[in-house]
Amino acid sequence: MKFRRPVLAVTLLAAALGLTACSGASSTASTPVAASSATSSATQTTVPSATSTPTKPAGSVQASAGCSYIDQTTAASLLGFTTAAGLSSMAGSTDAMKKLDGCMYESTTDGSLGYDVAQVDPQLAQGMVDAAKAKMASAPVASYDVGVPNSTGFTQTLAQGVDSQVTIASGDRLITVASTRKDGDVAKSQASAIAAAKLLVSHT
């Protein structure tokens, strides 16, 4: 099983690179796309996914400092299928954005659940959500209502299945979740992402 980089790499790295100069001052954040994907965004037809980077970064470990807000049993309950042990990478923290927790739970046959929680200036977190909403408005994805204030959600179809993502600004926490299903069930994919995101909000 290859580790797929959690949501932080997609929605937060751009903030760390592009918004540190104005952390806490601006709500017009950069588009929430990872720096590694930004250079090719003009030629892509889908939004880069948190579950679509099939490389295992150096320093990834199984269930170490991460994977604490949502454990393996809870992930299986949210997804409706069992997964391998969680993989966590503590990469991604910057002076402006401190990663608090993150994990990727994956089943090679059914799909995956990935999440990240970062501590940031509240204005920066809100700026990222606003930027995500603006990006989704013009992207070839289907937006959906998360049912949580200061949030955005979208679904796209990828090679490994249907992928639903959620971004929430909750105080000084920026929460990102991605749920992928290989059976293509959009409703279940969205439900898993929303349930996981709401669970993570309870940790703030």
Number of C-alpha atoms within 10 A of each C-alpha: 9 12 21 23 27 27 30 29 24 25 30 29 21 23 27 23 14 16 22 16 12 15 22 17 14 13 19 16 22 19 22 29 25 23 19 13 16 15 10 10 15 8 7 11 10 13 21 22 26 28 29 18 16 11 10 15 15 8 10 15 17 16 19 14 14 23 24 15 19 22 15 20 12 14 23 20 11 21 24 12 15 20 21 15 17 24 24 29 25 18 16 15 16 14 9 20 24 19 22 17 22 30 34 33 28 28 18 12 13 18 24 28 31 30 31 30 29 23 21 23 19 19 20 29 30 27 26 28 29 24 21 23 20 14 17 20 13 8 15 16 18 13 18 14 13 22 11 15 10 16 23 24 26 24 25 20 20 18 8 18 20 22 29 32 30 29 33 27 26 20 16 17 25 31 30 32 31 30 33 35 25 19 14 17 13 19 11 19 27 26 16 26 28 25 15 26 25 17 14 22 19 9 9 13
